[in-house]
Amino acid sequence: LRVDRLAHLPPVFKEGNGTVTAGNSSPRSDGAAALILASGDFVHKHNLSPIARIASHADISLTPELYPIASAHSIPVALERASLSSKDVDYYEISEAFSATSLVINRLLDLNPAHVNIYGGSVALGHPIGSSGARILVTLTSVLHRTSGSVGVAAISNGGGGSTAMVIERV
C-alpha cells in the first residue's frame, strides 16, 4: 500500500465527486470466527468457564439507503435494554463497510474514537461475509479481556437498512 496513491483512486459509486474508493472501504475477505452460546444452566451443569455474558441485544430497521448509520440507532436501544448508558461502556466494536461510517457513528453517538475498534475495524481487518458478526464479538471479547474492560458493545449493519447491536459483559 502506498498512501500517496489513496487520493488518486477512482470513486466506486459516483463518477467524478464520489468519496468511497477501494482504499477506504472494507475488502471482502475470507475469515472465520467461532462462538459458543450456552445458557447459565448449561454452563453450570457442565462446569464451563464463560468469558462473556450477553446483557442485551437490539435489532432495528431503517430505510435501505440509511444502512451505514443504522448502528447509531441499534446501539442506544441495546444499552437501554441493559439498563446502561454510553458512559458505562468501556469499548465498542462497530463493523463498518466504509471509513466514513465510523466517523459518522462516532459523531452521532458522541463516542470516543480511542474506544471504538481499537484493533482496527472492518476496513483494516476485513469484512468476512457471513462471519462478520461473530468476528466483531470475538474481537470485542478479546479487547475486554486484554484491557480489563467490563462492558462492551458490538454492532453491525446490513445492506437492507437493519442493524443489530449487542451489549456484553466480561466474566
N, C-alpha and C positions, 0 to 999 in steps of 0.2 A: 504494500500500500504506500502510495506517495501522496502525502497530504496536499501538496501543491496542485495535484490533479483533481481533487474533490470539487473545487469551484467550477471546473470546466465540464463536469458530467452533465449530459442532457437530462431534462426533466422527463419523468415517466408518464405522468398523467396529462399535463398541459403543454402544448407546444409553446415555446418562447419564454413565458414567465412562470412556469411551474417551479415548485421548490422541492418536491420529492424526487430524489435521484437514487440510483443504486448505491451510492455512498452513504446515504443517511436513512436507509430503510433496512429492515431485518432480512437476512438471507433465509431462504428455505434451506433447511439443513436436516441431516439425519440426526437422530437423537433418541434417547430412551430415558425413562425415569420410572422408578417403581415406588409405589406406596402400598402400605398395608393398613387398611382401616379395620378397626375392631371396636366392639362395644366395651364399656367398662367391665361388664360381667365376664366377657370372653377373656379380656386381659387378666383379670383376677383369677379366673378358673385355670388358665394355662400359664400362670406365673410369668407373664410377659413384662417387659420394661419399655413402656411407650416413651417416645421422645417429644411428642407434642400432643395437644388436645385441641379439637375443634371447638371453639367457643360459639361461633355463629357463622352463618353464610347468608348471602342475598343474591338473587337474580333479578335483574331489571331489563327493561327493553325500551329503546328509543327508536326513532326512525332510522333506517339503514344508513343514511348519509352522516348520521351523528355517531357512528360506532367508535371513532377514535376517542371520543370523550365519555363514552358510556361508563368507564370505570370510575369517573368522578361522581357518578350517580349511585353506583352499587356500593362503593366503599362506605359512605355515610350510613346507608341502610344496614349494612353488616355490623358496623360499630354500634349503632343504636340497639340492634337486637342483642348485642353482647353487653349492653349497658355500659359502654365505654365511649370515650371521645378521642379525637385525634391526639390529644395530649397524653393519653395512656399508651400510645403505640410507640414501640422502640424502632421498628423497621418496617418498610414496605417493599414488596416485590411486585411490580406492576409490569405486566407484559405489554410491550408497545411494538407496533409494526413500523413506526416511523419515529425518528428522533424528536420531531416536533411534538409528538403525542405526550411524551414525558414532560416536556416543558409546560404544555398547556394544563395537564392534570395537576402538576405541582402547583401551578399558579391558582387554578380553580379551587383546590383544597388547602392552599397555603401550607404546603409540605416543605420541609427542609430537604433540599436535594441530597444532602450528605447522609440522609436516612432512607433514600429510595434507590433500589437496585445497586447496592453498594459493590457488588462484584461485576457490575455491568448488566445492562438489560438485554432484551432480545436482539437489538441491533448489534451488540457486541458478542453475545453468546450464541446467537442463532435462534430460530423460531421453528423448532421441530414440529411440523404439523401433526396433530394427533396426540402429542405428548407435552405440549406447551404448558398446560395447566399443572400437570404433575411436575414438570421441570421447575416452575416457579415455587411450588410448595416445598420441594426438596431443597432448593436454594435458600428459601426463607428459613426453613428449619435449621439448615447449616449456619446461616447468619446468626440466628438467635443463640445457638449453642456456642459458637465461636466468640461472640461478643458478650455473652451472659445476659442478653436481652430477654425480656419476659413475654412481650406481646408483639405479634407481627400481623400484617395484613397482606394477603395475596389477592391480586385482581387481574382479570383478563377480559378483554372484549372480543366480540366475534364480528365478522363482516356483515351480519344481519341487523346490527344495531343493539344487540344484547351485551350484557356483561355479568360476570359472576365475581363476587368478592367473598373472601373467607378470612375470618379472624382466627388465628391460632395462638395458643399459649405454650411456651416451652415447659416441659415436665422435667 
